[in-house]
Amino acid sequence: MRSIKNVENYLLNPQSTILNPVFLNPQSTIHDPASLQRVRWRCRRGLLELDILLARFVEVHYAALTAREREIFEQFLDMADNPLWDLISGRTDTLPEEQNALLIKIKSV
């Protein structure tokens, strides 16, 4: 398991695609790098597991999400850490279909 220091280095590394606004899917509809940075900042959580998972999700999938999926992702980010982790870990599974579809993408990272 990675130490917190290693995770911080990974998240803050300028060579990392996580903080590199140039790294966007060519089909991306993100036109504002500042909004992408805001989402990345909101993915920094109190639970290390969420930090890692959400940062990887944004790096891999966020640029390809539809506007509706981004709204749903924002709703997930509005949740407190423990209820969000319960959804991701499968302890809670009462979600509407479109939220569940995005949750499956998040879990695939």
KAJOUR-V362117 format. One record per backbone hydrogen bond with DSSP energy under -1.0 kcal/mol. NH is the residue of the N-H (numbers start at 1). CO is the residue of the C=O. If there is no record, write none. Layout:
BEGIN
nh:NH co:CO
nh:NH co:CO
END
This chain:
BEGIN
nh:7 co:3
nh:8 co:4
nh:9 co:5
nh:10 co:6
nh:11 co:7
nh:12 co:8
nh:13 co:9
nh:16 co:13
nh:23 co:20
nh:24 co:22
nh:28 co:25
nh:36 co:32
nh:37 co:33
nh:38 co:34
nh:39 co:35
nh:40 co:36
nh:41 co:37
nh:42 co:38
nh:43 co:39
nh:44 co:41
nh:51 co:47
nh:52 co:48
nh:53 co:49
nh:54 co:50
nh:55 co:51
nh:56 co:52
nh:57 co:53
nh:58 co:54
nh:59 co:55
nh:60 co:56
nh:61 co:57
nh:62 co:57
nh:64 co:61
nh:65 co:62
nh:70 co:66
nh:71 co:67
nh:72 co:68
nh:73 co:69
nh:74 co:70
nh:75 co:71
nh:76 co:72
nh:77 co:73
nh:78 co:74
nh:79 co:76
nh:84 co:80
nh:85 co:81
nh:86 co:82
nh:87 co:83
nh:88 co:84
nh:89 co:85
nh:91 co:86
nh:92 co:86
nh:95 co:93
nh:100 co:96
nh:101 co:97
nh:102 co:98
nh:103 co:99
nh:104 co:100
nh:105 co:101
nh:106 co:102
nh:107 co:103
nh:108 co:104
nh:109 co:106
END
